[in-house]
Amino acid sequence: MSTAQTFSVPTRLREEANTEIKMTIRCMALVLILALAIPALPQTAPPPNPCLAPEQKQLDFWVGEWSLTWPSDKPGTLDHGTNTIRRILDGCVVEENFSAESSGHLRGRSVSLFEPQSGKWKQTWVDNEGSYLDFNGQFENGQMILMRSATQNGQPTLQRMVFKNITPNEFDWSWESSSDRGKTWQVNWPIHYKRKN
């Protein structure tokens, strides 16, 4: 074996080792540069949480346990029911659980949500009579009004719920309809809410 051959293997190993060390140093330098550069990149703010919109608080007056009364079919008497309203889904949704109790068989639920894109409240109601009703509306002039278009007896009709005379422990609610495109309204079902103690 010649002397040149004896020294060629260690020289090649040293060259390969030097190349690996140089590559490792370059990779570490690149990682360090990237790590320092990332905080300098513009950060995009997360989108605003729609559940924190100030309008979300407009239905807070409704949240709680309520005793309800409304005129009975028998003159001079009242029917009674209950309604439990609570915030669900991280406070984004207002859930209603209505019961006519012994006054009738009606049981129903609704979910309400403020939609920032439209600037409106949306509510969906379902009940044990097979009803599905969807509403849009807003809070103005001290009243929450949620409205929908419907057809009754083949005629276009507007229907609405009006929350009014609102105080911390009582308010009035009415189910109303209009057959003249909202020029006049007929109250079909007035309910008085009183907060349970």
Backbone as a chain_set.jsonl record, in Angstrom:
{"seq": "MSTAQTFSVPTRLREEANTEIKMTIRCMALVLILALAIPALPQTAPPPNPCLAPEQKQLDFWVGEWSLTWPSDKPGTLDHGTNTIRRILDGCVVEENFSAESSGHLRGRSVSLFEPQSGKWKQTWVDNEGSYLDFNGQFENGQMILMRSATQNGQPTLQRMVFKNITPNEFDWSWESSSDRGKTWQVNWPIHYKRKN", "coords": {"N": [[0.846, -1.154, 0.0], [0.551, 2.171, -0.859], [1.903, 5.312, 0.34], [0.373, 7.516, -0.342], [-2.126, 6.409, -0.665], [-2.717, 5.627, 1.923], [-3.115, 7.996, 3.328], [-5.307, 9.157, 2.013], [-7.91, 8.313, 2.718], [-8.438, 9.26, 5.463], [-8.25, 12.012, 4.893], [-10.392, 12.444, 3.138], [-12.458, 11.828, 4.898], [-12.119, 13.861, 6.77], [-12.697, 16.046, 5.134], [-15.385, 15.501, 4.495], [-16.477, 15.602, 7.054], [-15.956, 18.257, 7.704], [-17.561, 19.471, 5.773], [-20.105, 18.597, 6.642], [-20.183, 19.861, 9.151], [-20.116, 22.528, 8.358], [-22.564, 22.643, 6.962], [-24.328, 22.096, 9.057], [-23.888, 24.332, 10.681], [-24.782, 26.324, 8.923], [-27.496, 25.603, 8.704], [-28.308, 25.964, 11.378], [-27.865, 28.691, 11.605], [-29.73, 29.627, 9.749], [-32.138, 28.783, 10.96], [-31.985, 30.333, 13.3], [-32.093, 32.921, 12.192], [-34.667, 32.86, 11.032], [-36.198, 32.457, 13.348], [-35.768, 34.862, 14.659], [-36.831, 36.599, 12.8], [-39.55, 36.034, 12.545], [-41.166, 37.186, 14.737], [-40.981, 39.799, 13.83], [-42.552, 39.917, 11.613], [-45.636, 41.162, 10.301], [-48.36, 40.863, 12.477], [-51.523, 39.396, 12.266], [-54.537, 40.433, 13.605], [-56.785, 38.52, 15.629], [-60.099, 37.702, 14.449], [-62.851, 39.796, 15.52], [-64.755, 38.788, 18.365], [-67.977, 37.838, 17.819], [-69.785, 37.455, 19.82], [-69.259, 39.234, 21.755], [-70.232, 41.625, 21.032], [-71.736, 44.798, 21.704], [-74.507, 44.835, 21.384], [-75.304, 42.321, 22.095], [-76.125, 42.332, 24.717], [-78.675, 43.289, 24.705], [-80.851, 41.566, 25.057], [-80.605, 40.781, 27.649], [-82.37, 41.535, 29.665], [-84.359, 39.648, 29.539], [-83.362, 37.246, 30.41], [-83.637, 34.717, 32.821], [-85.859, 33.312, 35.371], [-89.302, 33.046, 34.933], [-92.674, 33.865, 35.833], [-95.737, 33.635, 34.205], [-98.655, 35.34, 33.014], [-101.825, 35.511, 31.338], [-104.792, 36.613, 29.578], [-107.549, 34.489, 30.067], [-109.646, 32.134, 28.244], [-111.989, 32.144, 29.533], [-113.881, 34.751, 30.61], [-112.577, 37.357, 32.713], [-110.732, 35.823, 34.089], [-107.388, 34.482, 34.544], [-104.858, 32.774, 32.703], [-101.993, 30.69, 33.35], [-98.428, 30.335, 33.095], [-94.988, 29.343, 32.568], [-91.651, 30.511, 31.946], [-88.361, 29.913, 31.127], [-85.359, 31.449, 30.703], [-82.138, 31.45, 29.406], [-78.614, 31.991, 28.947], [-76.621, 30.339, 26.579], [-74.033, 28.301, 25.021], [-71.424, 29.571, 25.34], [-72.402, 32.051, 26.038], [-73.322, 33.226, 23.734], [-75.816, 32.637, 22.684], [-79.294, 32.988, 23.318], [-81.489, 31.074, 25.077], [-84.795, 29.875, 25.182], [-87.341, 28.383, 27.174], [-90.448, 27.526, 27.168], [-93.547, 26.969, 28.885], [-96.963, 26.279, 28.987], [-98.066, 25.132, 31.106], [-100.615, 24.059, 33.331], [-102.527, 25.482, 31.999], [-102.734, 24.859, 29.389], [-101.649, 22.771, 26.644], [-99.388, 23.664, 25.313], [-95.968, 23.687, 24.677], [-92.785, 25.024, 24.197], [-89.72, 26.005, 22.535], [-87.098, 28.347, 22.008], [-84.319, 29.778, 20.255], [-82.145, 32.508, 20.286], [-80.133, 34.949, 18.663], [-77.757, 37.524, 18.25], [-76.844, 38.876, 15.216], [-74.06, 40.209, 13.961], [-73.359, 40.855, 11.296], [-75.737, 41.502, 9.914], [-76.816, 43.227, 11.682], [-79.023, 42.599, 13.139], [-81.315, 40.879, 15.35], [-81.867, 37.373, 15.459], [-84.27, 34.857, 15.655], [-85.343, 31.55, 16.319], [-88.149, 29.551, 16.66], [-89.608, 26.608, 17.968], [-92.133, 24.106, 18.597], [-94.388, 21.908, 20.503], [-96.554, 21.629, 18.883], [-95.776, 21.355, 16.38], [-94.85, 23.64, 15.182], [-92.685, 25.824, 13.41], [-91.008, 28.712, 13.516], [-89.468, 31.625, 12.289], [-87.707, 34.56, 13.057], [-86.785, 38.036, 12.659], [-85.245, 40.94, 13.948], [-84.977, 43.905, 16.038], [-83.756, 45.904, 18.798], [-85.23, 48.802, 19.772], [-86.185, 52.097, 20.77], [-86.789, 51.346, 23.412], [-88.031, 48.884, 23.159], [-88.085, 45.429, 22.228], [-88.478, 44.112, 19.137], [-89.442, 41.479, 17.212], [-89.914, 40.115, 14.054], [-91.815, 38.509, 11.39], [-92.665, 37.243, 8.111], [-95.643, 35.727, 6.943], [-98.183, 33.391, 5.85], [-101.603, 33.443, 6.109], [-104.646, 31.839, 5.912], [-104.367, 31.879, 3.153], [-103.572, 34.477, 2.66], [-101.107, 37.085, 2.615], [-99.353, 37.868, 5.57], [-98.106, 39.764, 8.3], [-96.294, 38.942, 11.197], [-95.514, 39.485, 14.598], [-93.479, 39.699, 17.577], [-93.57, 41.571, 20.496], [-91.655, 42.964, 22.95], [-92.142, 44.866, 25.719], [-92.589, 47.758, 27.946], [-90.519, 47.363, 29.781], [-88.981, 46.477, 32.769], [-86.688, 45.81, 35.521], [-87.868, 43.562, 36.813], [-90.286, 42.92, 35.621], [-92.225, 42.738, 32.605], [-94.069, 43.315, 29.536], [-95.284, 41.222, 26.971], [-96.262, 40.724, 23.629], [-98.055, 38.947, 21.132], [-98.553, 39.661, 17.865], [-100.407, 40.523, 14.859], [-100.593, 41.56, 11.41], [-102.556, 42.379, 8.673], [-102.368, 44.272, 6.793], [-99.858, 44.989, 5.823], [-98.403, 46.02, 7.984], [-99.486, 48.466, 8.692], [-101.535, 48.586, 10.57], [-101.916, 46.847, 13.69], [-102.943, 43.837, 15.28], [-103.428, 42.66, 18.497], [-102.924, 39.431, 19.459], [-102.217, 37.706, 21.492], [-101.551, 38.613, 24.59], [-99.041, 38.643, 27.051], [-98.061, 38.803, 30.425], [-95.056, 39.149, 32.072], [-93.479, 38.178, 35.032], [-90.802, 38.29, 37.195], [-89.559, 35.4, 38.835], [-88.999, 34.879, 42.343]], "CA": [[0.0, 0.0, 0.0], [1.37, 3.366, -0.974], [1.685, 6.333, 1.336], [-0.714, 8.379, -0.818], [-3.392, 5.734, -0.404], [-2.924, 5.571, 3.352], [-3.617, 9.267, 3.824], [-6.462, 9.656, 1.258], [-9.175, 8.044, 3.418], [-8.67, 10.236, 6.515], [-8.435, 13.339, 4.325], [-11.757, 12.489, 2.647], [-13.332, 11.869, 6.078], [-12.036, 15.2, 7.321], [-13.417, 16.947, 4.243], [-16.82, 15.239, 4.682], [-16.839, 16.114, 8.379], [-15.978, 19.714, 7.597], [-18.754, 19.823, 4.995], [-21.259, 18.399, 7.533], [-20.155, 20.913, 10.162], [-20.515, 23.767, 7.681], [-24.005, 22.539, 6.685], [-25.013, 22.212, 10.346], [-23.786, 25.738, 11.08], [-25.672, 27.074, 8.038], [-28.886, 25.301, 9.106], [-28.559, 26.616, 12.657], [-27.938, 30.132, 11.334], [-31.011, 29.862, 9.083], [-33.175, 28.647, 11.989], [-31.879, 31.508, 14.158], [-32.59, 34.081, 11.428], [-36.128, 32.713, 10.951], [-36.775, 32.665, 14.681], [-35.726, 36.292, 14.953], [-37.622, 37.341, 11.815], [-40.994, 35.775, 12.683], [-41.857, 38.231, 15.499], [-40.975, 41.061, 13.103], [-43.599, 39.875, 10.594], [-46.881, 41.757, 10.801], [-49.292, 39.899, 13.073], [-52.92, 39.723, 12.005], [-55.354, 40.319, 14.819], [-57.877, 37.561, 15.455], [-61.356, 38.41, 14.174], [-63.568, 40.122, 16.759], [-65.725, 37.794, 18.816], [-69.311, 38.416, 17.651], [-70.546, 37.3, 21.058], [-68.922, 40.349, 22.638], [-70.826, 42.858, 20.497], [-72.563, 45.44, 22.736], [-75.918, 44.495, 21.17], [-75.583, 41.03, 22.745], [-76.736, 42.567, 26.027], [-80.029, 43.814, 24.548], [-81.842, 40.599, 25.547], [-80.306, 40.396, 29.031], [-83.559, 41.738, 30.511], [-85.223, 38.47, 29.412], [-82.718, 36.094, 31.041], [-84.103, 34.425, 34.177], [-87.027, 32.438, 35.586], [-90.456, 33.93, 34.871], [-94.073, 33.45, 35.952], [-96.474, 34.305, 33.151], [-100.119, 35.364, 33.06], [-102.485, 36.061, 30.164], [-106.245, 36.464, 29.686], [-108.088, 33.159, 29.785], [-110.853, 32.11, 27.402], [-113.089, 32.428, 30.454], [-113.761, 36.174, 30.971], [-112.27, 37.731, 34.084], [-109.747, 34.925, 34.703], [-106.075, 34.454, 33.909], [-104.111, 31.531, 32.558], [-100.643, 30.809, 33.899], [-97.37, 29.525, 32.518], [-93.625, 29.677, 32.994], [-90.65, 30.615, 30.894], [-86.995, 29.951, 31.636], [-84.482, 31.999, 29.681], [-80.742, 31.415, 29.836], [-77.587, 32.111, 27.912], [-75.9, 29.086, 26.327], [-72.979, 28.349, 23.998], [-70.47, 30.629, 25.701], [-73.108, 33.323, 26.155], [-73.683, 33.751, 22.407], [-77.193, 32.303, 22.318], [-80.308, 33.084, 24.365], [-82.389, 29.93, 24.925], [-86.086, 29.994, 25.864], [-88.051, 27.131, 27.425], [-91.791, 27.966, 27.543], [-94.563, 25.973, 29.219], [-98.274, 26.813, 29.366], [-98.409, 24.381, 32.315], [-101.977, 23.517, 33.38], [-103.413, 26.31, 31.181], [-102.805, 24.306, 28.039], [-100.611, 21.787, 26.344], [-98.294, 24.253, 24.54], [-94.589, 23.722, 25.17], [-91.952, 25.446, 23.081], [-88.361, 26.483, 22.771], [-86.513, 29.203, 20.985], [-82.934, 30.23, 20.4], [-81.985, 33.844, 19.715], [-78.739, 35.315, 18.466], [-77.511, 38.774, 17.541], [-75.963, 38.657, 14.074], [-73.425, 41.496, 13.664], [-73.314, 41.152, 9.87], [-76.982, 42.154, 9.504], [-77.229, 44.185, 12.715], [-80.357, 42.171, 13.577], [-81.507, 39.678, 16.148], [-82.514, 36.257, 14.768], [-84.83, 33.884, 16.595], [-86.045, 30.395, 15.779], [-89.068, 28.956, 17.634], [-90.218, 25.308, 17.656], [-92.985, 23.699, 19.719], [-95.01, 20.597, 20.457], [-97.642, 21.636, 17.9], [-95.132, 21.231, 15.08], [-94.547, 24.951, 14.615], [-91.32, 26.329, 13.206], [-91.141, 30.131, 13.184], [-88.188, 32.334, 12.294], [-87.917, 35.991, 13.237], [-85.684, 38.999, 12.598], [-85.675, 42.19, 14.568], [-83.993, 44.71, 16.752], [-84.168, 46.628, 19.994], [-85.236, 50.251, 19.573], [-87.192, 52.841, 21.526], [-87.142, 50.628, 24.629], [-88.775, 47.659, 22.859], [-87.507, 44.434, 21.331], [-89.507, 43.677, 18.189], [-89.001, 40.423, 16.301], [-90.998, 40.023, 13.083], [-91.705, 37.543, 10.295], [-93.738, 37.201, 7.119], [-96.339, 34.443, 6.953], [-99.414, 33.324, 5.068], [-102.737, 32.941, 6.894], [-105.835, 31.728, 5.071], [-103.986, 32.242, 1.797], [-103.259, 35.91, 2.579], [-99.838, 37.473, 3.258], [-99.535, 38.444, 6.902], [-96.923, 40.001, 9.127], [-96.444, 38.55, 12.601], [-94.396, 39.993, 15.393], [-93.466, 39.658, 19.033], [-93.123, 42.857, 21.027], [-91.284, 43.006, 24.366], [-92.311, 46.292, 26.043], [-92.768, 48.105, 29.363], [-89.464, 46.542, 30.4], [-88.337, 46.869, 34.02], [-85.854, 44.68, 35.938], [-88.593, 42.389, 37.303], [-91.535, 42.702, 34.901], [-92.42, 43.354, 31.287], [-95.19, 42.796, 28.762], [-94.962, 40.63, 25.67], [-97.49, 40.491, 22.871], [-98.018, 38.309, 19.815], [-99.397, 40.536, 17.071], [-100.433, 40.258, 13.426], [-101.056, 42.653, 10.555], [-102.918, 41.942, 7.323], [-102.245, 45.431, 5.897], [-98.426, 45.281, 5.674], [-97.861, 46.718, 9.142], [-100.132, 49.757, 8.987], [-102.218, 48.375, 11.853], [-101.561, 45.57, 14.328], [-103.915, 43.259, 16.194], [-102.804, 41.861, 19.557], [-103.565, 38.121, 19.523], [-101.899, 37.017, 22.747], [-100.715, 39.407, 25.487], [-98.539, 37.915, 28.227], [-97.331, 39.612, 31.396], [-93.943, 38.425, 32.686], [-93.051, 38.623, 36.368], [-89.632, 37.476, 37.583], [-89.705, 34.575, 40.045], [-88.032, 35.216, 43.405]], "C": [[0.905, 1.235, 0.0], [1.009, 4.365, 0.114], [0.534, 7.227, 0.941], [-2.061, 7.748, -0.522], [-3.713, 5.722, 1.074], [-3.553, 6.855, 3.861], [-4.874, 9.764, 3.111], [-7.774, 9.423, 1.998], [-9.383, 9.041, 4.554], [-8.88, 11.648, 5.959], [-9.87, 13.485, 3.826], [-12.731, 12.567, 3.822], [-13.322, 13.256, 6.692], [-12.801, 16.191, 6.452], [-14.932, 16.769, 4.401], [-17.289, 15.78, 6.03], [-16.907, 17.631, 8.351], [-17.221, 20.185, 6.839], [-19.998, 19.678, 5.864], [-21.324, 19.486, 8.595], [-20.596, 22.237, 9.552], [-22.021, 23.767, 7.411], [-24.807, 22.701, 7.985], [-25.011, 23.661, 10.814], [-24.723, 26.59, 10.22], [-27.142, 26.863, 8.427], [-29.228, 25.996, 10.419], [-28.692, 28.128, 12.47], [-29.28, 30.47, 10.678], [-32.161, 29.778, 10.088], [-33.164, 29.873, 12.907], [-32.419, 32.757, 13.454], [-34.115, 34.029, 11.339], [-36.785, 32.98, 12.301], [-36.786, 34.143, 15.049], [-36.633, 37.089, 14.019], [-39.123, 37.172, 12.032], [-41.683, 36.817, 13.556], [-41.918, 39.566, 14.758], [-42.044, 41.088, 12.009], [-44.865, 40.49, 11.159], [-47.831, 40.667, 11.293], [-50.716, 40.329, 12.742], [-53.712, 39.485, 13.286], [-56.441, 39.285, 14.586], [-59.174, 38.327, 15.183], [-62.091, 38.7, 15.48], [-64.594, 39.046, 17.089], [-67.13, 38.391, 18.704], [-70.155, 38.332, 18.924], [-70.246, 38.411, 22.058], [-69.468, 41.675, 22.12], [-71.733, 43.471, 21.563], [-74.047, 45.081, 22.61], [-76.299, 43.171, 21.816], [-76.31, 41.21, 24.074], [-78.189, 43.035, 25.914], [-81.12, 42.857, 25.026], [-81.572, 40.16, 26.984], [-81.501, 40.576, 29.959], [-84.43, 40.494, 30.558], [-84.661, 37.258, 30.161], [-83.219, 35.934, 32.475], [-85.274, 33.457, 34.187], [-88.252, 33.331, 35.715], [-91.764, 33.195, 35.121], [-94.853, 34.279, 34.951], [-97.978, 34.266, 33.415], [-100.635, 35.981, 31.768], [-103.989, 35.836, 30.289], [-106.69, 35.061, 29.258], [-109.253, 33.271, 28.798], [-112.088, 32.413, 28.235], [-112.946, 33.873, 30.937], [-113.479, 36.4, 32.456], [-111.263, 36.829, 34.777], [-108.45, 34.955, 33.901], [-105.562, 33.027, 33.776], [-102.676, 31.792, 33.006], [-99.672, 29.895, 33.161], [-96.029, 29.942, 33.09], [-92.731, 29.799, 31.769], [-89.287, 30.75, 31.56], [-86.093, 30.372, 30.484], [-83.06, 31.973, 30.219], [-79.819, 31.596, 28.645], [-76.845, 30.784, 27.811], [-74.818, 29.33, 25.277], [-72.068, 29.553, 24.187], [-71.109, 32.011, 25.736], [-73.558, 33.916, 24.835], [-75.164, 33.62, 22.103], [-78.098, 32.434, 23.532], [-81.327, 31.98, 24.095], [-83.636, 30.118, 25.785], [-86.703, 28.612, 26.02], [-89.411, 27.481, 28.027], [-92.696, 26.779, 27.871], [-95.851, 26.68, 29.621], [-98.787, 26.13, 30.631], [-99.85, 23.884, 32.255], [-102.957, 24.318, 32.524], [-103.573, 25.769, 29.761], [-101.643, 23.384, 27.786], [-99.373, 22.388, 25.683], [-96.979, 24.263, 25.318], [-93.735, 24.133, 23.98], [-90.592, 25.938, 23.514], [-87.946, 27.414, 21.65], [-85.047, 29.425, 21.288], [-82.824, 31.557, 19.66], [-80.506, 34.207, 19.693], [-78.666, 36.673, 17.782], [-76.497, 38.498, 16.446], [-75.342, 39.992, 13.652], [-73.451, 41.861, 12.177], [-74.568, 41.9, 9.407], [-77.408, 43.244, 10.483], [-78.597, 43.86, 13.281], [-80.262, 40.988, 14.538], [-82.224, 38.651, 15.285], [-83.047, 35.319, 15.842], [-85.52, 32.769, 15.825], [-86.848, 29.765, 16.908], [-89.565, 27.623, 17.096], [-91.062, 24.897, 18.854], [-93.617, 22.34, 19.493], [-96.273, 20.55, 19.588], [-97.077, 21.548, 16.48], [-94.802, 22.553, 14.423], [-93.046, 25.173, 14.486], [-91.482, 27.765, 12.731], [-89.767, 30.785, 13.263], [-88.452, 33.836, 12.253], [-86.625, 36.769, 13.032], [-86.153, 40.26, 13.291], [-84.56, 42.911, 15.269], [-84.628, 45.386, 17.953], [-84.102, 48.112, 19.674], [-86.397, 50.868, 20.327], [-87.701, 52.056, 22.742], [-87.934, 49.348, 24.409], [-87.934, 46.732, 21.979], [-88.643, 43.957, 20.442], [-88.878, 42.684, 17.227], [-90.168, 40.1, 15.373], [-90.714, 38.951, 12.033], [-92.857, 37.724, 9.332], [-94.337, 35.802, 7.133], [-97.523, 34.508, 5.989], [-100.487, 32.727, 5.951], [-103.965, 32.986, 6.009], [-105.551, 32.213, 3.646], [-103.592, 33.693, 1.612], [-101.905, 36.201, 3.221], [-100.121, 38.231, 4.552], [-98.17, 38.716, 7.518], [-97.254, 39.574, 10.542], [-95.253, 39.101, 13.355], [-94.614, 39.716, 16.866], [-92.929, 41.003, 19.496], [-92.88, 42.697, 22.527], [-91.315, 44.484, 24.745], [-92.546, 46.499, 27.529], [-91.751, 47.354, 30.225], [-88.914, 47.209, 31.652], [-87.494, 45.676, 34.47], [-86.639, 43.42, 36.304], [-89.909, 42.102, 36.593], [-91.443, 43.289, 33.504], [-93.636, 42.716, 30.632], [-94.679, 42.303, 27.411], [-96.278, 40.468, 24.926], [-97.177, 39.868, 21.521], [-99.029, 39.058, 18.964], [-99.345, 40.146, 15.596], [-100.991, 41.462, 12.679], [-101.357, 42.089, 9.173], [-102.821, 43.097, 6.326], [-100.8, 45.937, 5.817], [-97.866, 46.163, 6.778], [-98.445, 48.08, 9.419], [-100.858, 49.698, 10.318], [-101.869, 46.989, 12.364], [-102.674, 45.143, 15.263], [-103.16, 42.413, 17.22], [-103.597, 40.561, 19.686], [-103.34, 37.408, 20.85], [-101.001, 37.913, 23.589], [-100.305, 38.57, 26.703], [-97.803, 38.905, 29.119], [-96.299, 38.707, 32.07], [-93.666, 39.034, 34.051], [-91.924, 37.68, 36.82], [-89.924, 36.689, 38.845], [-88.652, 34.998, 41.054], [-87.099, 34.093, 43.666]], "O": [[1.877, 1.323, 0.75], [-0.053, 4.276, 0.73], [-0.222, 7.664, 1.808], [-3.02, 8.437, -0.174], [-4.885, 5.799, 1.444], [-4.427, 6.818, 4.728], [-5.469, 10.735, 3.578], [-8.673, 10.259, 1.915], [-10.456, 9.643, 4.608], [-9.65, 12.411, 6.543], [-10.504, 14.516, 4.053], [-13.723, 13.292, 3.753], [-14.364, 13.777, 7.089], [-13.478, 17.078, 6.971], [-15.676, 17.749, 4.438], [-18.375, 16.351, 6.131], [-17.825, 18.221, 8.92], [-17.854, 21.171, 7.217], [-20.868, 20.549, 5.832], [-22.407, 19.982, 8.907], [-21.363, 22.981, 10.162], [-22.683, 24.786, 7.611], [-25.842, 23.367, 8.001], [-26.03, 24.159, 11.293], [-25.388, 27.486, 10.74], [-27.926, 27.811, 8.475], [-30.316, 26.554, 10.56], [-29.534, 28.765, 13.103], [-29.896, 31.482, 11.012], [-33.062, 30.616, 10.065], [-34.224, 30.393, 13.253], [-33.127, 33.557, 14.066], [-34.782, 35.042, 11.546], [-37.813, 33.654, 12.376], [-37.727, 34.616, 15.687], [-37.148, 38.139, 14.403], [-39.891, 38.085, 11.73], [-42.732, 37.313, 13.146], [-42.804, 40.378, 15.022], [-42.405, 42.161, 11.527], [-45.146, 40.361, 12.351], [-48.069, 39.675, 10.604], [-51.073, 41.493, 12.919], [-53.56, 38.461, 13.951], [-56.967, 39.176, 13.479], [-59.332, 39.463, 15.629], [-61.971, 37.94, 16.44], [-65.219, 38.47, 16.199], [-67.449, 39.346, 19.412], [-71.132, 39.067, 19.074], [-70.906, 38.514, 23.092], [-69.2, 42.728, 22.698], [-72.433, 42.738, 22.261], [-74.761, 45.028, 23.611], [-77.479, 42.917, 22.062], [-77.039, 40.316, 24.504], [-78.869, 43.164, 26.932], [-82.214, 43.305, 25.369], [-82.242, 39.258, 27.487], [-81.633, 39.845, 30.941], [-85.171, 40.3, 31.522], [-85.409, 36.343, 30.506], [-83.227, 36.891, 33.248], [-85.633, 32.868, 33.168], [-88.253, 34.27, 36.511], [-91.947, 32.059, 34.685], [-94.656, 35.491, 34.855], [-98.503, 33.297, 33.963], [-99.993, 36.847, 31.175], [-104.417, 34.954, 31.034], [-106.261, 34.535, 28.231], [-109.774, 34.359, 28.552], [-113.104, 32.877, 27.717], [-111.97, 34.189, 31.616], [-114.048, 35.744, 33.328], [-110.962, 37.046, 35.95], [-108.415, 35.389, 32.749], [-105.807, 32.183, 34.638], [-102.206, 32.93, 33.041], [-100.044, 28.828, 32.671], [-95.951, 30.786, 33.981], [-93.025, 29.258, 30.703], [-89.087, 31.588, 32.439], [-86.067, 29.735, 29.43], [-82.8, 32.412, 31.339], [-80.201, 31.38, 27.495], [-76.487, 30.181, 28.822], [-74.706, 30.422, 24.721], [-71.957, 30.422, 23.323], [-70.444, 33.019, 25.495], [-74.126, 35.008, 24.817], [-75.71, 34.415, 21.337], [-77.726, 32.045, 24.639], [-81.951, 31.942, 23.034], [-83.548, 30.473, 26.96], [-86.607, 27.773, 25.125], [-89.527, 27.706, 29.232], [-92.627, 25.729, 27.231], [-95.845, 27.563, 30.479], [-99.829, 26.511, 31.164], [-100.269, 23.342, 31.232], [-104.096, 23.893, 32.336], [-104.466, 26.194, 29.027], [-100.755, 23.238, 28.625], [-98.384, 21.677, 25.506], [-96.889, 24.767, 26.438], [-93.94, 23.64, 22.871], [-90.349, 26.243, 24.681], [-88.383, 27.284, 20.507], [-84.597, 29.279, 22.424], [-83.341, 31.711, 18.554], [-79.738, 33.827, 20.577], [-79.42, 36.945, 16.848], [-75.423, 37.955, 16.705], [-76.022, 40.822, 13.048], [-73.554, 43.038, 11.831], [-74.476, 42.825, 8.601], [-78.253, 44.08, 10.163], [-79.264, 44.73, 13.84], [-79.297, 40.223, 14.543], [-83.084, 39.002, 14.477], [-82.359, 35.024, 16.819], [-86.188, 33.005, 14.818], [-86.312, 29.477, 17.978], [-89.903, 27.509, 15.918], [-90.767, 25.277, 19.987], [-93.423, 21.703, 18.457], [-96.977, 19.54, 19.567], [-97.816, 21.656, 15.502], [-94.502, 22.592, 13.23], [-92.257, 24.763, 15.337], [-92.034, 28.006, 11.657], [-88.999, 30.529, 14.19], [-89.31, 34.312, 11.51], [-85.526, 36.242, 13.204], [-87.332, 40.607, 13.227], [-83.38, 42.59, 15.126], [-85.848, 45.434, 18.104], [-83.035, 48.628, 19.34], [-87.449, 50.252, 20.501], [-88.889, 52.094, 23.061], [-88.459, 48.779, 25.366], [-87.181, 47.179, 21.114], [-89.654, 43.456, 20.933], [-87.917, 42.996, 16.523], [-91.28, 39.842, 15.835], [-89.574, 38.542, 11.812], [-93.895, 38.285, 9.682], [-93.625, 34.814, 7.312], [-97.812, 35.549, 5.399], [-100.316, 31.631, 6.486], [-104.293, 34.021, 5.428], [-106.385, 32.868, 3.02], [-103.301, 34.102, 0.488], [-101.583, 35.629, 4.263], [-100.991, 39.099, 4.619], [-97.207, 37.986, 7.281], [-98.358, 39.812, 11.031], [-94.14, 39.176, 12.834], [-95.734, 39.528, 17.34], [-91.95, 41.511, 18.951], [-93.788, 42.339, 23.278], [-90.587, 45.281, 24.154], [-92.685, 45.537, 28.284], [-92.093, 46.788, 31.263], [-88.443, 48.346, 31.614], [-87.578, 44.614, 33.852], [-86.13, 42.313, 36.126], [-90.586, 41.131, 36.93], [-90.677, 44.22, 33.255], [-94.163, 41.711, 31.11], [-93.778, 42.884, 26.806], [-97.294, 40.115, 25.524], [-96.192, 40.203, 20.864], [-100.216, 39.095, 19.288], [-98.385, 39.528, 15.135], [-101.747, 42.266, 13.224], [-100.524, 41.408, 8.575], [-103.15, 42.932, 5.151], [-100.549, 47.14, 5.754], [-96.959, 46.961, 6.54], [-97.954, 48.791, 10.295], [-100.807, 50.644, 11.104], [-101.569, 46.078, 11.592], [-103.277, 45.967, 15.951], [-102.353, 41.557, 16.857], [-104.791, 40.582, 19.984], [-104.167, 36.604, 21.28], [-99.798, 37.975, 23.334], [-101.13, 37.879, 27.3], [-97.027, 39.734, 28.643], [-96.633, 37.634, 32.573], [-93.624, 40.255, 34.203], [-92.073, 36.458, 36.824], [-90.466, 37.226, 39.81], [-87.556, 35.42, 40.686], [-86.224, 34.204, 44.525]]}, "num_chains": 1, "name": "protein.A"}
